[in-house]
Amino acid sequence: MPATESDPGAQARSRSPQPSRGVSMHELLASCAAATAVSTPPRAPEPQVCGPVEDHGHREAA
């Protein structure tokens, strides 16, 4: 039966989104992971760690 103006609920029912069918959980999780990867900015580079300072025997005379 088509929606008519005498049945106000019919228009609301016809406009309500229907859940999509045929999407597996694997595809859903993959799409979420892809969206996260695309929307997350790259990490800042790690600070470089300097090695120990080498002592070449240069000392001030006391």
C-alpha positions as CSV (number, residue, x, y, z in Angstrom):
1,M,0.0,0.0,0.0
2,P,1.6,3.4,-1.0
3,A,2.1,6.1,1.6
4,T,-0.7,8.6,1.7
5,E,-1.1,11.9,3.5
6,S,-3.8,10.3,5.7
7,D,-1.2,8.0,7.2
8,P,1.6,10.3,8.7
9,G,3.5,7.3,10.0
10,A,3.9,5.8,6.5
11,Q,6.2,8.7,5.4
12,A,8.4,8.4,8.5
13,R,8.7,4.6,8.0
14,S,9.6,5.1,4.3
15,R,12.4,7.6,5.1
16,S,14.0,5.7,8.0
17,P,17.3,4.1,7.0
18,Q,17.4,0.4,6.6
19,P,20.4,-1.5,7.9
20,S,22.6,-2.7,5.1
21,R,22.8,-6.4,4.6
22,G,25.5,-8.4,3.2
23,V,28.5,-6.8,5.0
24,S,30.6,-9.2,6.9
25,M,32.1,-8.4,10.3
26,H,35.5,-8.8,8.6
27,E,34.7,-6.1,6.0
28,L,33.3,-3.8,8.7
29,L,36.4,-4.1,10.9
30,A,38.6,-3.6,7.9
31,S,36.8,-0.5,6.9
32,C,37.1,0.9,10.5
33,A,40.8,0.1,10.5
34,A,41.3,1.8,7.1
35,A,39.3,4.9,8.3
36,T,41.5,5.1,11.4
37,A,44.7,4.8,9.4
38,V,43.6,7.6,7.0
39,S,42.4,10.0,9.7
40,T,45.3,9.6,12.2
41,P,48.1,12.0,11.6
42,P,51.6,10.5,11.4
43,R,53.6,10.2,14.6
44,A,56.4,12.6,15.4
45,P,59.8,11.3,14.8
46,E,61.5,9.7,17.8
47,P,64.2,11.9,19.4
48,Q,67.7,10.7,18.5
49,V,69.6,9.2,21.4
50,C,73.2,10.3,21.5
51,G,75.8,7.7,22.6
52,P,78.1,8.3,25.6
53,V,80.6,11.2,25.2
54,E,84.0,9.9,24.5
55,D,86.8,11.1,26.7
56,H,89.9,11.9,24.6
57,G,92.1,12.8,27.6
58,H,91.8,16.6,27.2
59,R,91.7,17.9,30.7
60,E,92.4,21.3,32.1
61,A,95.5,21.6,34.2
62,A,94.8,22.1,37.9
